[in-house]
Amino acid sequence: MDMNVIGEAIDYTALIQPDRVHSRVYADPAIFDEEMEKIFARTWVFVGHDGEIPNPGEFRQRKIGRTPVLMVRDDEGQVHVMYNRCTHRGTALCNTEGGTTRAFTCAYHGWRFRLDGRLAAVPYSDRYPADFSKEDHNLAHLPRVEARFGFRFACLDAEVEPLDDHLGPLVLRELADVAALSPEDELIVTAGAHRTRFAGNWKFQNENAIDGYHPNFSHRSYFDMIEQRTGYDAKVLATSSAPQRVRHLGNGHCTWDSSSFQEVSRRPSTGPYADAMFARHGKERGEALMRKSGSHLYIFPNFIYVGTHFRIVTPIRVDETEVQLFPILLKGAPAEVNRLRLRQHESFYGPAGGGNTDDLEVFVRGQTGVHAEGNPWVLISRGIHLEETLNDGSVSAQITDELTNRAIWQRWKDLMTATDKNRAFA
């Protein structure tokens, strides 16, 4: 099968098989260009959490595919997602990751916009025609923007399916559980962020988000250190005999539930945080939420939640990806609980942490490997014959199985093969 014909339509059905994918999907710039059009421009993309900008004037710069956008809280407390583009000559208004401002002023000709996007001032406006109207030149808002439990999603396509259909009830339940880790159902996302870039395709990070097969090999040195310090062998959590499960929640969204981790399950539910959780949720649900607090959640195409943080995956080029990691603190939780969450996050995911750098190294090696022509297929067949469909409609597999990889690639293929008359969500 010749996968390298230039100038012909790409046969995604041939590239994505039930048990394997072709290496071209990680390496072909033409495929990357189509991803920007067919995925990032046509489906819901995570842009940030409202807890990042709790106060009026706070903003963050993000990208949806190649499209620069601003997420900002206005003077009335409303959150807007607008194109980062002056309506005069198209210059990007912001070139910083985020901050606080009273207005957005274009560095080129000084056009000034209010926090809600309304054009406030035009220098030397006397030289414009009499019918020039500032109202006609407000910043453009994205056609679809919605939030669930503070997690904000946006889409460049006004005709996209409803957000709740994209997420589905099982993902909505997972997001509700994340928010409920706070005794006040509110997450604080003001501790900063770790920004990383790696020389590899964006889909490597997504595949890795709910991959229970790699930890004992990629992160062995970290687990050995934990065992030396504490006596606890964390490697038992990710073996082929471990009770932990991964699930496909629909539409390529996946989760890894930590509730059955033996070390977590036998921890006593005592102390001020437990008391606050029981007061808020009742003892049974409070305990269930605390047992589940280390779970992983992936929402296609660019959102990852891992216990103490969430991530935004931003494709830059076919072989370059940016990932930002945002530690999550819990409003209403004791200060020592939030300090511990930060220290746990730093110990594995910080610049000097013991784990995230392992993953980044593997992603770079993966990008190197896809150019080896001797065997161009990537195998994702582990556990394919052992999947179980649960009563809630999700599909479950043992933690080291590759169910989640297959689910992600099936959703990817659905979107890449959809047409205007036959959208993937129709």
N, C-alpha and C positions, 0 to 999 in steps of 0.2 A: 504494500500500500504506500503510495507516494504522498507524503504529508507536506512536501516542500514546494509544491507548484505555486509560483508567484503570479499574482494577478487574477487567480480564479477564486470563486466563492468558497469560503471555508466550510467544510463538511463537519459540523460539530458532532453529529451523530456518530461519525466514524472516529472522532477523537476521544469521545467519552463512552466507554464501555461499562457494563454493570460492575466489573471487577478490576478495571484498570483505566488509566487516562494516559494520553500521549504527551510526551514531554514538550511538544510544541506549544501547549497551552500556557506554559510558563515562560516561553522564550520568544515568541513571535510578536514583533511590534504591531503587526496588523490586527492580531487578536486583541492586544491591549487597547488599541484605538476603538475596536468594536465594543469592548467592555465599557469604555467610558460612555459610549452612546446607548448601548442596550441595557446596561445594568445601572450605572451611576446616574444617568440622565432619565431613567424611566421607572425606577422603583424607589421606595422609601430608604433614605440614608440617615444614619444617626449623626447629628451635628453637635450634641453636647447636652449637659444637664443644667437645669435652671439653677441648681445650687452653686454653679461656677460664678454666677453673676447675681448675687443676692440683692445688690443695691442699685438704685438708679444711676445711670451713667457707666456702669460696668459693661464691658464687651469682650468678645472673643472673635478672632479671625479663624475661619475654617475653610475647607474645600469640599465640595461635592464633585468628585471626579476632578476635572480640571477647572471647575467653576469656583471662583473665590466668593465667599459669603461672609456676612457679619451677623453674629448673634449678640443682641444688645438689649438691655433693660432700660425702658424709657422713664421719664419723670413721673409717670403714673403707675409705674411698677409692672407694666406689660412687657413681655419678651417678644422681640421681633427678629426675624431672620430675613436679611435683605442682601441683594447683590452688592459686593464690594466694588462698586464702579460708579464714578461720578457721572452724572447725566449730562455733563457738558462735553467733554472730550474723551470720556471713557477711562480716565486714569483711576487706578485703585486708590481708594480713600485712605486705607490703612495698610501699613507695611510692618506692623508689630503684631505679635502673637495675641496680645490683649492688654487690657488696662482699664482706666477710668477716664472719662471725658465728659465735657458739657455739651459738645457738638462735634460733628465730623467736618473738617475743613480740608478741601482738596489742596494739595501742595502745588498744583500746577497753576491754577488761575484763581484760587481763593474762594470758590463756591463753598457755601457753608450750609450744612444740613442738621436739622434737629435730630434728637435721639430716635424719634419715631420715623425718620426718613424724610420729613417734609423739608423742602428747600427754604432756608431762612434768609439767605442773603446772597446777592450777586454783585460783585464789585463792578463799578462803572456801568450800572444797568441802563443809564441814559442812552447808550449807543445801540440798544436793542430796539426792534420795531415796537410800535405802540400796542400791538396785540400780543406781545410776549407775556406769558403768565408763569409765575413761579409754580403754581399748582400743577402745571403740565410737566414739570421737571423734577418731581419728587423721586427719591430713590425707589427702585423697583423692589417690591417684596416678592419672595418666592411664592409660587401659586398655591402650594400646599405645605402647611406647617402645623404640626400637632404634637402635643406632649402627653405622655402617660407616666404618672407617678414621678414627674419631674424630668424624665428622659425625653428629650426633644428630637423629633424626626422631621425631615423635610424632603420634598421631591420637586424636581424641576418640571415635572409633567403634571399639568392640571387634571388630566384624565386618569391618573393613577387610581388603583383600587383603594378603598377605605383602609386607613391604617390598621384598624382592628382586624380586618381580613388578612392583611399582610402578616401581622404578628400572630394572630390566632389566640384562642383562649388559654392555651397552655403557656405561651410566652407571657401573656398578660398576667397570669398567675405568678410566674417566676419574678417578673418585675415588681409585682405587689409584695412579694416576700422579701425582695431586696430592700424596698422602702421600709418595710415593717421591722427591719433590724434596728431601726431607730424607735425608741419608746414614744417618740412624737411623730412618727411616720415622715420624717424629713431628713434628707441627707445633706451633709455639709461637704462641699467640694472646693474648698478654698485653701487647701494645703499645698498647692502647687502641682507640678506635673513633671514626670520624667519623659523627655523626648528622645527617641532613638531613631536611627536610620540604618537600614541594612541594604547591601547590594544584592537584592533578590526580589522575586516576584511577590506581590501582595498576598497571593493565595497561600503561600507557605505559612504565613502567620495565622491565617484562618483555619487551615487544616490542623495546626498545632494546638489551637485553643482548647479543644475537647479531645485531645489525643492522650489516652491513658497507656499507650504502648511504650512511649519513649522515656518517661521519667527515670526509670531505674538504670538507663544507659546514658542518656544525655546529662543527667543531674546526679550521677553516682557520687561524685566527690562531695556535693552538698549534703546528700543523705548520710554519707559516712561521717561527715563533721557533726551532724545532728546526733547521730548515734554515739559518737565519742563524748559529746557534751552531756547528753541526757540519758543515754542507755536505751532510747527508743529507736527501733529499726523501722523507719518510715517506708522502706522499700516494700514492705508487705502490703502496702495499699495499692500497688499497681503491678501485681503478678497475675498470671492467667488463672490462678485459683482464688483470687480476692473476690469478695462479695459485691464490690462496687460495680455500679452500672452506668452506662451512658444511654441517652435517649435522643431520638429524632422527634422534634415537636411539630414538624410540618414546615414546608417552605424553606428547607435548608437550615432552620434554626435548631440548635442542639444544646443539650445540657449534660453536666456531670454532677450528680447529686452526692454531696459529702455526708449525708445523714447517717450512712451506714459505716463510716469510718470508726473502727473500734476505739481508737484513742479518743475521738471526739465524743462518741456515744457514752463512754463511761466517766466523762468529766462531771463533777457535781454541779448542779444548777443552783448556785448560791451566790450571795453578794448583792450589792446595790443594783448592778445591771440586771441580774435575774429578777430581782424584786420589781424593778421598773417594767420589765418585759411582761411579767405575770400580771401586774396591775393593768397594763395596756391590753394584753391579748388573752389573758387567762393562762393557767399553768400549762395545759396540754399544748396549745398552739405556741406559747412562748418557748417551751422547751424544744419543740419541733423546729422553730425558726433558728434557735441558737445552734442546734445540731447541724443545720443546713447552711450555716453562715460561711462555710468555706467552699461552697459550690461554684461551678463554672457555668457560664451561659454565653452562647454565641448567637447573635442575631444577624442574619445575612443582610447586607454584605460586609458591614464594617464595624460592628459593635461586639466587644468582648467584655464580659464581667468575670473577675476572678477574686472572689472572697473579699479582699480589702481594697480593690480598685476596679475601675473600668478603663477600657482602652478604646481609642479611635484609630482605625487603620486607614491610612491615606495613601493610595497608589500615586507614585510620582512618575515613574517610567516603567517599562516592562521589567526592568532589572533593578529598580530602586523603590523602596517603600519607607514611609515614615509611620511610626507608631508612637502615640502619646498615651502615657499611663497616669491616671488621675486617682490618687488615694481618696477613699471615701471615709469621712467621719460621721458619727451618728449623733444627731441632735437629741439631747435628753439623756445620753449615756454618760456615766461618770468619766471624769477627765482621764483617769488611769486606763480605762478601756480604750479610749481614742488614742492615747499615747502608745498602748500596746499594739493597736492596729497599724500605726505608722511604723513602729519598729519591725513588726512582722513583714510589712510590705517592703521596707528597705532591705531586710536581710536576704530576700530572694530576688527582688525586682529592681533595687537601686543600682546605681553605677558600680558600687563595690559589693553588690549582692552576689549570692552564690548560685543563682539559677538563670536569670534572664539572659545573661551573656552567653550561656550555653546554647540557648535557643537561637540567638542571633548568629552564632557561629554555624549552626546547623543549616540555617536558611541560606547563608552565603555558600556553603558547600553544596546545598541543593541546587542553587543557580548554576554552579560550576558543572554539576553532574548532568543537568538536562541537555548539555551540549555534546555529551558523549553519544555517538551515533550507533554504537554496536547493539544496544538494546534500548530503544526509545520509550518503552512503556513503564509506567509507574504503577505498581501493584497495590490495590486496595481491597483485596478479597478476604482478609482475615475475618473469620466469624460470619461470613455471608450466609452460611447455611444454618446458623444458630440464632438468627434474629427472632424476637418475640413481639407480637403486637399486643399492647395492653388495652384494658377496658376504656381508657380515656382516648384511644386512637393513636397514642405515641408508639414508636417502635423502640424496643429496648435491646441492649446487648451488653456483654461483659466488658469491663472497663478497658481491656487491651484489644478489643475488636475494633475494626475500622468502619463501623456503621456510620459514624459521623462524617467521615471523609466521603463515603458514598452519597450521603444525604446532601452534603454541600455541592458536590459535583452534579448531582441530578438537578438541583435548583439552578445552578449555573447554566447547564445545558438548556433547561426550559426557557430561561430568559434570553440566552444567546440565539435560540432558534425561533423565538416569538416574532410575529409580524404585527403590523398595525391592525390588521384585520383579525388576528388571532393572538392576542396578548396572552402572556403566561398566566395571568390571573383570571382570564375569562372562563 
